[in-house]
């Protein structure tokens, strides 16, 4: 980080992001048009780190669906938060800035900050100084006009780790059947050792109950977003959520940087 000139000054928020590509790809998943048409999300910043929440309602089932990115303060270099805040921000704008930074950054470090008294999330990289005049790039931080749902506290009773290639193969097979599908029902059977997935259109008939099996029937329409998230890691954790009840959660571990989650209601558990 010796290439960055960082003077002493007061910021509401400041940190240095090393894994710019990882954050860019996570933002791309949450900003996917099929999942988040407006590309806006709630951003919450505090001492623990930075949270980005996307909340939508599934149009066919009326189930609540969350996309949630948590960046841990411990995984962000020189993280300082002098003034916690909750705002609305354009994920598409952040993605475009991060893409520009990762494409044109010899140092692989990106400074992210909010100057005290402003409503701009700023990004600087390379040998430039973040106070050398106009910031390299910035996006607006907007006040929430109405209450925005937050990602709930989650308890789960079962976890399975699935290779990203398994998910991708299932999605590709599905899209080969109907490349224009926008809503697909999936049957997931989970045991302590294996996970079997069947993704198809149409109803799925329940099998006999087995205490060693965990069967989930879900209606999911955001395959493009999930496909982008699968590029982040080689494995995805799937959870049967007990609180809130009848939910399933996907988790993508972004090493020390944090985690990306999807949470959706199910039709049968």
Phi and psi in degrees as GROMACS dihedral restraints (atoms count N, CA, C in turn):
[ dihedral_restraints ]
;  ai    aj    ak    al  type     phi  dphi    fc
    3     4     5     6     1   -70.3    20    10
    4     5     6     7     1   -14.8    20    10
    6     7     8     9     1   -80.5    20    10
    7     8     9    10     1   -12.2    20    10
    9    10    11    12     1   -97.8    20    10
   10    11    12    13     1   130.5    20    10
   12    13    14    15     1   -96.1    20    10
   13    14    15    16     1   107.5    20    10
   15    16    17    18     1  -119.7    20    10
   16    17    18    19     1    95.5    20    10
   18    19    20    21     1   -73.4    20    10
   19    20    21    22     1   161.2    20    10
   21    22    23    24     1   -76.9    20    10
   22    23    24    25     1   124.4    20    10
   24    25    26    27     1  -162.3    20    10
   25    26    27    28     1   175.9    20    10
   27    28    29    30     1  -101.3    20    10
   28    29    30    31     1   124.9    20    10
   30    31    32    33     1  -125.0    20    10
   31    32    33    34     1   148.4    20    10
   33    34    35    36     1   -69.4    20    10
   34    35    36    37     1   -32.0    20    10
   36    37    38    39     1  -147.5    20    10
   37    38    39    40     1   139.7    20    10
   39    40    41    42     1  -155.1    20    10
   40    41    42    43     1   135.0    20    10
   42    43    44    45     1  -158.9    20    10
   43    44    45    46     1   162.5    20    10
   45    46    47    48     1  -111.9    20    10
   46    47    48    49     1   123.0    20    10
   48    49    50    51     1   -96.2    20    10
   49    50    51    52     1   123.9    20    10
   51    52    53    54     1   -92.2    20    10
   52    53    54    55     1   -43.2    20    10
   54    55    56    57     1   -90.8    20    10
   55    56    57    58     1    70.0    20    10
   57    58    59    60     1   -64.0    20    10
   58    59    60    61     1   -36.9    20    10
   60    61    62    63     1   -66.4    20    10
   61    62    63    64     1   -39.9    20    10
   63    64    65    66     1   -62.3    20    10
   64    65    66    67     1   -48.1    20    10
   66    67    68    69     1   -64.1    20    10
   67    68    69    70     1   -39.0    20    10
   69    70    71    72     1   -59.5    20    10
   70    71    72    73     1   -45.1    20    10
   72    73    74    75     1   -70.3    20    10
   73    74    75    76     1   -35.0    20    10
   75    76    77    78     1   -66.3    20    10
   76    77    78    79     1   -41.9    20    10
   78    79    80    81     1   -63.1    20    10
   79    80    81    82     1   -38.9    20    10
   81    82    83    84     1   -60.5    20    10
   82    83    84    85     1   -38.9    20    10
   84    85    86    87     1   -64.9    20    10
   85    86    87    88     1   -43.1    20    10
   87    88    89    90     1   -74.7    20    10
   88    89    90    91     1   -22.4    20    10
   90    91    92    93     1   -94.5    20    10
   91    92    93    94     1     2.9    20    10
   93    94    95    96     1   -55.8    20    10
   94    95    96    97     1   134.5    20    10
   96    97    98    99     1   -61.4    20    10
   97    98    99   100     1   -36.1    20    10
   99   100   101   102     1   -70.2    20    10
  100   101   102   103     1   -26.2    20    10
  102   103   104   105     1   -95.0    20    10
  103   104   105   106     1   -41.5    20    10
  105   106   107   108     1  -135.4    20    10
  106   107   108   109     1    78.5    20    10
  108   109   110   111     1   -56.0    20    10
  109   110   111   112     1   -34.5    20    10
  111   112   113   114     1   -79.2    20    10
  112   113   114   115     1   -20.6    20    10
  114   115   116   117     1    65.2    20    10
  115   116   117   118     1    13.0    20    10
  117   118   119   120     1   -97.4    20    10
  118   119   120   121     1   156.3    20    10
  120   121   122   123     1  -152.8    20    10
  121   122   123   124     1   162.6    20    10
  123   124   125   126     1   -87.3    20    10
  124   125   126   127     1   133.5    20    10
  126   127   128   129     1  -116.6    20    10
  127   128   129   130     1   128.0    20    10
  129   130   131   132     1  -121.6    20    10
  130   131   132   133     1   127.2    20    10
  132   133   134   135     1  -124.0    20    10
  133   134   135   136     1   132.1    20    10
  135   136   137   138     1  -158.2    20    10
  136   137   138   139     1  -170.5    20    10
  138   139   140   141     1   -59.0    20    10
  139   140   141   142     1   -37.6    20    10
  141   142   143   144     1   -68.6    20    10
  142   143   144   145     1   -22.6    20    10
  144   145   146   147     1   144.6    20    10
  145   146   147   148     1  -143.9    20    10
  147   148   149   150     1  -129.8    20    10
  148   149   150   151     1   128.0    20    10
  150   151   152   153     1  -117.0    20    10
  151   152   153   154     1   136.8    20    10
  153   154   155   156     1  -123.7    20    10
  154   155   156   157     1   124.8    20    10
  156   157   158   159     1  -122.7    20    10
  157   158   159   160     1   130.9    20    10
  159   160   161   162     1  -115.9    20    10
  160   161   162   163     1   130.0    20    10
  162   163   164   165     1  -128.8    20    10
  163   164   165   166     1   123.1    20    10
  165   166   167   168     1  -134.1    20    10
  166   167   168   169     1   165.2    20    10
  168   169   170   171     1  -113.9    20    10
  169   170   171   172     1   124.4    20    10
  171   172   173   174     1   -62.1    20    10
  172   173   174   175     1   124.1    20    10
  174   175   176   177     1   -67.4    20    10
  175   176   177   178     1   -26.9    20    10
  177   178   179   180     1   -87.8    20    10
  178   179   180   181     1   -34.8    20    10
  180   181   182   183     1  -109.9    20    10
  181   182   183   184     1   -11.8    20    10
  183   184   185   186     1    62.7    20    10
  184   185   186   187     1    14.9    20    10
  186   187   188   189     1   -76.1    20    10
  187   188   189   190     1   145.4    20    10
  189   190   191   192     1   -80.7    20    10
  190   191   192   193     1   134.9    20    10
  192   193   194   195     1  -125.7    20    10
  193   194   195   196     1   133.2    20    10
  195   196   197   198     1  -119.7    20    10
  196   197   198   199     1   140.7    20    10
  198   199   200   201     1  -116.0    20    10
  199   200   201   202     1   132.2    20    10
  201   202   203   204     1  -143.5    20    10
  202   203   204   205     1   120.8    20    10
  204   205   206   207     1  -111.3    20    10
  205   206   207   208     1   121.6    20    10
  207   208   209   210     1  -114.5    20    10
  208   209   210   211     1   116.8    20    10
  210   211   212   213     1  -101.5    20    10
  211   212   213   214     1   118.4    20    10
  213   214   215   216     1   -80.6    20    10
  214   215   216   217     1   137.7    20    10
  216   217   218   219     1   -56.6    20    10
  217   218   219   220     1   -36.3    20    10
  219   220   221   222     1   -66.7    20    10
  220   221   222   223     1   -22.6    20    10
  222   223   224   225     1   -95.3    20    10
  223   224   225   226     1     2.0    20    10
  225   226   227   228     1  -111.8    20    10
  226   227   228   229     1   126.9    20    10
  228   229   230   231     1   -67.4    20    10
  229   230   231   232     1   134.0    20    10
  231   232   233   234     1    56.5    20    10
  232   233   234   235     1    36.9    20    10
  234   235   236   237     1   -65.7    20    10
  235   236   237   238     1   127.8    20    10
  237   238   239   240     1  -137.4    20    10
  238   239   240   241     1   128.8    20    10
  240   241   242   243     1  -128.8    20    10
  241   242   243   244     1   103.6    20    10
  243   244   245   246     1   -85.6    20    10
  244   245   246   247     1   -24.9    20    10
  246   247   248   249     1  -144.8    20    10
  247   248   249   250     1    98.6    20    10
  249   250   251   252     1   -58.0    20    10
  250   251   252   253     1   147.8    20    10
  252   253   254   255     1  -153.0    20    10
  253   254   255   256     1   159.8    20    10
  255   256   257   258     1  -128.7    20    10
  256   257   258   259     1   122.9    20    10
  258   259   260   261     1  -141.4    20    10
  259   260   261   262     1   176.6    20    10
  261   262   263   264     1  -108.6    20    10
  262   263   264   265     1   138.5    20    10
  264   265   266   267     1  -143.9    20    10
  265   266   267   268     1   152.3    20    10
  267   268   269   270     1   -85.2    20    10
  268   269   270   271     1   113.9    20    10
  270   271   272   273     1   -69.4    20    10
  271   272   273   274     1   -32.5    20    10
  273   274   275   276     1   -62.8    20    10
  274   275   276   277     1   -40.9    20    10
  276   277   278   279     1   -65.0    20    10
  277   278   279   280     1   -42.5    20    10
  279   280   281   282     1   -62.6    20    10
  280   281   282   283     1   -43.0    20    10
  282   283   284   285     1   -60.0    20    10
  283   284   285   286     1   -44.5    20    10
  285   286   287   288     1   -64.2    20    10
  286   287   288   289     1   -37.3    20    10
  288   289   290   291     1   -67.9    20    10
  289   290   291   292     1   -44.7    20    10
  291   292   293   294     1   -63.9    20    10
  292   293   294   295     1   -35.3    20    10
  294   295   296   297     1   -65.7    20    10
  295   296   297   298     1   -42.7    20    10
  297   298   299   300     1   -61.7    20    10
  298   299   300   301     1   -41.8    20    10
  300   301   302   303     1   -66.2    20    10
  301   302   303   304     1   -44.4    20    10
  303   304   305   306     1   -71.8    20    10
  304   305   306   307     1   -28.1    20    10
  306   307   308   309     1   -77.9    20    10
  307   308   309   310     1   -23.4    20    10
  309   310   311   312     1  -130.3    20    10
  310   311   312   313     1    39.2    20    10
  312   313   314   315     1  -130.2    20    10
  313   314   315   316     1   111.5    20    10
  315   316   317   318     1   -78.3    20    10
  316   317   318   319     1   -19.8    20    10
  318   319   320   321     1   -95.4    20    10
  319   320   321   322     1   -16.7    20    10
  321   322   323   324     1    68.6    20    10
  322   323   324   325     1    15.3    20    10
  324   325   326   327     1  -118.2    20    10
  325   326   327   328     1   138.5    20    10
  327   328   329   330     1  -129.0    20    10
  328   329   330   331     1   124.1    20    10
  330   331   332   333     1   -85.9    20    10
  331   332   333   334     1   131.2    20    10
  333   334   335   336     1  -123.1    20    10
  334   335   336   337     1   130.2    20    10
  336   337   338   339     1  -159.6    20    10
  337   338   339   340     1   159.8    20    10
  339   340   341   342     1  -125.9    20    10
  340   341   342   343     1   114.8    20    10
  342   343   344   345     1   -70.6    20    10
  343   344   345   346     1   135.3    20    10
  345   346   347   348     1   -54.2    20    10
  346   347   348   349     1   131.6    20    10
  348   349   350   351     1    90.3    20    10
  349   350   351   352     1     1.8    20    10
  351   352   353   354     1  -116.1    20    10
  352   353   354   355     1   166.0    20    10
  354   355   356   357     1  -121.6    20    10
  355   356   357   358     1    49.0    20    10
  357   358   359   360     1  -129.8    20    10
  358   359   360   361     1   130.8    20    10
  360   361   362   363     1   -92.3    20    10
  361   362   363   364     1   115.2    20    10
  363   364   365   366     1  -106.2    20    10
  364   365   366   367     1   150.6    20    10
  366   367   368   369     1  -132.5    20    10
  367   368   369   370     1   134.9    20    10
  369   370   371   372     1  -141.4    20    10
  370   371   372   373     1   149.5    20    10
  372   373   374   375     1  -155.0    20    10
  373   374   375   376     1   173.2    20    10
  375   376   377   378     1    71.7    20    10
  376   377   378   379     1  -143.4    20    10
  378   379   380   381     1   -94.6    20    10
  379   380   381   382     1     5.8    20    10
  381   382   383   384     1   -75.5    20    10
  382   383   384   385     1   157.3    20    10
  384   385   386   387     1   -98.1    20    10
  385   386   387   388     1   137.5    20    10
  387   388   389   390     1   -68.8    20    10
  388   389   390   391     1   -12.1    20    10
  390   391   392   393     1  -119.3    20    10
  391   392   393   394     1    34.8    20    10
  393   394   395   396     1   -87.3    20    10
  394   395   396   397     1    18.0    20    10
  396   397   398   399     1   129.8    20    10
  397   398   399   400     1  -127.3    20    10
  399   400   401   402     1   -74.4    20    10
  400   401   402   403     1   132.0    20    10
  402   403   404   405     1   -55.7    20    10
  403   404   405   406     1   152.2    20    10
  405   406   407   408     1   -55.0    20    10
  406   407   408   409     1   -50.7    20    10
  408   409   410   411     1  -149.0    20    10
  409   410   411   412     1   151.4    20    10
  411   412   413   414     1  -155.2    20    10
  412   413   414   415     1   157.9    20    10
  414   415   416   417     1  -128.9    20    10
  415   416   417   418     1   153.7    20    10
  417   418   419   420     1   -77.0    20    10
  418   419   420   421     1   147.5    20    10
  420   421   422   423     1  -112.3    20    10
  421   422   423   424     1   121.2    20    10
  423   424   425   426     1  -113.8    20    10
  424   425   426   427     1   148.3    20    10
  426   427   428   429     1   -70.3    20    10
  427   428   429   430     1   144.0    20    10
  429   430   431   432     1   -75.0    20    10
  430   431   432   433     1   126.4    20    10
  432   433   434   435     1   -83.7    20    10
  433   434   435   436     1   -17.9    20    10
  435   436   437   438     1  -147.3    20    10
  436   437   438   439     1   169.8    20    10
  438   439   440   441     1   -66.3    20    10
  439   440   441   442     1   134.8    20    10
  441   442   443   444     1  -113.8    20    10
  442   443   444   445     1   130.3    20    10
  444   445   446   447     1   -63.6    20    10
  445   446   447   448     1   138.3    20    10
  447   448   449   450     1  -102.5    20    10
  448   449   450   451     1   155.0    20    10
  450   451   452   453     1   -64.3    20    10
  451   452   453   454     1   125.4    20    10
  453   454   455   456     1   -76.4    20    10
  454   455   456   457     1   160.5    20    10
  456   457   458   459     1   -67.7    20    10
  457   458   459   460     1   133.6    20    10
  459   460   461   462     1  -119.5    20    10
  460   461   462   463     1   135.2    20    10
  462   463   464   465     1  -119.5    20    10
  463   464   465   466     1   143.1    20    10
  465   466   467   468     1  -135.6    20    10
  466   467   468   469     1   155.4    20    10
  468   469   470   471     1  -109.7    20    10
  469   470   471   472     1    -9.2    20    10
  471   472   473   474     1  -154.4    20    10
  472   473   474   475     1   141.2    20    10
  474   475   476   477     1  -132.4    20    10
  475   476   477   478     1   138.8    20    10
  477   478   479   480     1  -134.2    20    10
  478   479   480   481     1   139.1    20    10
  480   481   482   483     1  -102.4    20    10
  481   482   483   484     1   124.4    20    10
  483   484   485   486     1  -120.3    20    10
  484   485   486   487     1   134.2    20    10
  486   487   488   489     1   -64.4    20    10
  487   488   489   490     1   137.9    20    10
  489   490   491   492     1   -59.4    20    10
  490   491   492   493     1   -33.6    20    10
  492   493   494   495     1   -63.4    20    10
  493   494   495   496     1   -33.8    20    10
  495   496   497   498     1   -62.5    20    10
  496   497   498   499     1   -46.4    20    10
  498   499   500   501     1   -62.9    20    10
  499   500   501   502     1   -46.9    20    10
  501   502   503   504     1   -61.3    20    10
  502   503   504   505     1   -41.0    20    10
  504   505   506   507     1   -63.0    20    10
  505   506   507   508     1   -40.9    20    10
  507   508   509   510     1   -65.0    20    10
  508   509   510   511     1   -42.2    20    10
  510   511   512   513     1   -65.4    20    10
  511   512   513   514     1   -42.5    20    10
  513   514   515   516     1   -63.6    20    10
  514   515   516   517     1   -41.0    20    10
  516   517   518   519     1   -63.3    20    10
  517   518   519   520     1   -40.1    20    10
  519   520   521   522     1   -62.0    20    10
  520   521   522   523     1   -47.2    20    10
  522   523   524   525     1   -69.7    20    10
  523   524   525   526     1   -25.2    20    10
  525   526   527   528     1   -67.4    20    10
  526   527   528   529     1   -32.8    20    10
  528   529   530   531     1   -70.5    20    10
  529   530   531   532     1   -44.5    20    10
  531   532   533   534     1  -147.6    20    10
  532   533   534   535     1    92.8    20    10
  534   535   536   537     1   -65.3    20    10
  535   536   537   538     1   -11.5    20    10
  537   538   539   540     1  -103.9    20    10
  538   539   540   541     1     8.3    20    10
  540   541   542   543     1   -61.8    20    10
  541   542   543   544     1   140.9    20    10
  543   544   545   546     1  -123.5    20    10
  544   545   546   547     1    -9.6    20    10
  546   547   548   549     1  -147.6    20    10
  547   548   549   550     1   126.3    20    10
  549   550   551   552     1  -135.4    20    10
  550   551   552   553     1   137.8    20    10
  552   553   554   555     1   -94.2    20    10
  553   554   555   556     1   136.6    20    10
  555   556   557   558     1  -128.9    20    10
  556   557   558   559     1   140.3    20    10
  558   559   560   561     1  -110.5    20    10
  559   560   561   562     1   123.5    20    10
  561   562   563   564     1  -121.2    20    10
  562   563   564   565     1   121.5    20    10
  564   565   566   567     1  -109.1    20    10
  565   566   567   568     1   121.3    20    10
  567   568   569   570     1  -119.0    20    10
  568   569   570   571     1   130.1    20    10
  570   571   572   573     1  -122.3    20    10
  571   572   573   574     1  -179.8    20    10
  573   574   575   576     1   -66.2    20    10
  574   575   576   577     1   -21.7    20    10
  576   577   578   579     1  -113.3    20    10
  577   578   579   580     1   -30.1    20    10
  579   580   581   582     1  -137.1    20    10
  580   581   582   583     1   164.0    20    10
  582   583   584   585     1  -133.4    20    10
  583   584   585   586     1   124.8    20    10
  585   586   587   588     1  -112.3    20    10
  586   587   588   589     1   133.2    20    10
  588   589   590   591     1  -125.1    20    10
  589   590   591   592     1   137.3    20    10
  591   592   593   594     1  -129.5    20    10
  592   593   594   595     1   117.7    20    10
  594   595   596   597     1  -111.8    20    10
  595   596   597   598     1   119.2    20    10
  597   598   599   600     1  -158.5    20    10
  598   599   600   601     1   165.6    20    10
  600   601   602   603     1   -88.3    20    10
  601   602   603   604     1   149.2    20    10
  603   604   605   606     1   101.7    20    10
  604   605   606   607     1   171.8    20    10
  606   607   608   609     1   -75.6    20    10
  607   608   609   610     1   152.2    20    10
  609   610   611   612     1  -119.6    20    10
  610   611   612   613     1   129.7    20    10
  612   613   614   615     1   -85.3    20    10
  613   614   615   616     1   133.9    20    10
  615   616   617   618     1   -66.9    20    10
  616   617   618   619     1   142.2    20    10
  618   619   620   621     1   -87.9    20    10
  619   620   621   622     1   173.8    20    10
  621   622   623   624     1   -64.1    20    10
  622   623   624   625     1   145.8    20    10
  624   625   626   627     1   -69.3    20    10
  625   626   627   628     1   139.9    20    10
  627   628   629   630     1  -140.3    20    10
  628   629   630   631     1   122.7    20    10
  630   631   632   633     1   -63.1    20    10
  631   632   633   634     1   -16.6    20    10
  633   634   635   636     1   -93.4    20    10
  634   635   636   637     1    -5.9    20    10
  636   637   638   639     1  -111.5    20    10
  637   638   639   640     1   149.7    20    10
  639   640   641   642     1  -127.0    20    10
  640   641   642   643     1   106.8    20    10
  642   643   644   645     1  -101.8    20    10
  643   644   645   646     1   131.4    20    10
  645   646   647   648     1  -127.0    20    10
  646   647   648   649     1   131.3    20    10
  648   649   650   651     1  -115.3    20    10
  649   650   651   652     1   120.0    20    10
  651   652   653   654     1  -133.8    20    10
  652   653   654   655     1   151.9    20    10
  654   655   656   657     1  -111.9    20    10
  655   656   657   658     1   110.7    20    10
  657   658   659   660     1  -126.1    20    10
  658   659   660   661     1   133.1    20    10
  660   661   662   663     1  -121.7    20    10
  661   662   663   664     1     6.0    20    10
  663   664   665   666     1  -109.8    20    10
  664   665   666   667     1    50.9    20    10
  666   667   668   669     1   -66.6    20    10
  667   668   669   670     1   -34.8    20    10
  669   670   671   672     1   -63.0    20    10
  670   671   672   673     1   -42.3    20    10
  672   673   674   675     1   -64.6    20    10
  673   674   675   676     1   -45.3    20    10
  675   676   677   678     1   -64.6    20    10
  676   677   678   679     1   -37.8    20    10
  678   679   680   681     1   -61.3    20    10
  679   680   681   682     1   -40.2    20    10
  681   682   683   684     1   -66.7    20    10
  682   683   684   685     1   -39.1    20    10
  684   685   686   687     1   -64.8    20    10
  685   686   687   688     1   -33.4    20    10
  687   688   689   690     1   -66.1    20    10
  688   689   690   691     1   -15.9    20    10
  690   691   692   693     1   -76.1    20    10
  691   692   693   694     1   -13.8    20    10
  693   694   695   696     1   -76.0    20    10
  694   695   696   697     1   -35.9    20    10
  696   697   698   699     1  -139.8    20    10
  697   698   699   700     1   165.5    20    10
  699   700   701   702     1   -87.5    20    10
  700   701   702   703     1    -6.3    20    10
  702   703   704   705     1  -139.8    20    10
  703   704   705   706     1   151.0    20    10
  705   706   707   708     1  -128.2    20    10
  706   707   708   709     1   132.8    20    10
  708   709   710   711     1   -94.2    20    10
  709   710   711   712     1   133.8    20    10
  711   712   713   714     1  -115.9    20    10
  712   713   714   715     1   134.2    20    10
  714   715   716   717     1  -123.5    20    10
  715   716   717   718     1   137.7    20    10
  717   718   719   720     1   -88.2    20    10
  718   719   720   721     1   112.6    20    10
  720   721   722   723     1   -87.8    20    10
  721   722   723   724     1   131.8    20    10
  723   724   725   726     1   -96.8    20    10
  724   725   726   727     1   -25.3    20    10
  726   727   728   729     1  -145.2    20    10
  727   728   729   730     1   113.2    20    10
  729   730   731   732     1   -66.9    20    10
  730   731   732   733     1   148.6    20    10
  732   733   734   735     1   -69.2    20    10
  733   734   735   736     1   155.2    20    10
  735   736   737   738     1    56.8    20    10
  736   737   738   739     1    49.4    20    10
  738   739   740   741     1  -130.3    20    10
  739   740   741   742     1   156.9    20    10
  741   742   743   744     1  -127.4    20    10
  742   743   744   745     1   144.8    20    10
  744   745   746   747     1  -131.0    20    10
  745   746   747   748     1   139.4    20    10
  747   748   749   750     1  -107.2    20    10
  748   749   750   751     1   140.5    20    10
  750   751   752   753     1  -133.1    20    10
  751   752   753   754     1   129.6    20    10
  753   754   755   756     1  -115.0    20    10
  754   755   756   757     1   113.7    20    10
  756   757   758   759     1   -82.9    20    10
  757   758   759   760     1   122.1    20    10
  759   760   761   762     1  -101.8    20    10
  760   761   762   763     1    43.4    20    10
  762   763   764   765     1    54.8    20    10
  763   764   765   766     1  -138.0    20    10
  765   766   767   768     1   -72.5    20    10
  766   767   768   769     1   -13.2    20    10
  768   769   770   771     1   -69.0    20    10
  769   770   771   772     1   -38.3    20    10
  771   772   773   774     1   151.3    20    10
  772   773   774   775     1  -144.7    20    10
  774   775   776   777     1  -146.3    20    10
  775   776   777   778     1   152.2    20    10
  777   778   779   780     1  -117.7    20    10
  778   779   780   781     1   129.6    20    10
  780   781   782   783     1  -122.6    20    10
  781   782   783   784     1   150.2    20    10
  783   784   785   786     1  -126.0    20    10
  784   785   786   787     1   136.4    20    10
  786   787   788   789     1  -131.3    20    10
  787   788   789   790     1   127.7    20    10
  789   790   791   792     1  -142.4    20    10
  790   791   792   793     1   150.0    20    10
  792   793   794   795     1   -73.3    20    10
  793   794   795   796     1   155.2    20    10
  795   796   797   798     1  -117.1    20    10
  796   797   798   799     1   162.7    20    10
  798   799   800   801     1   -92.5    20    10
  799   800   801   802     1   -23.5    20    10
  801   802   803   804     1  -155.1    20    10
  802   803   804   805     1   134.6    20    10
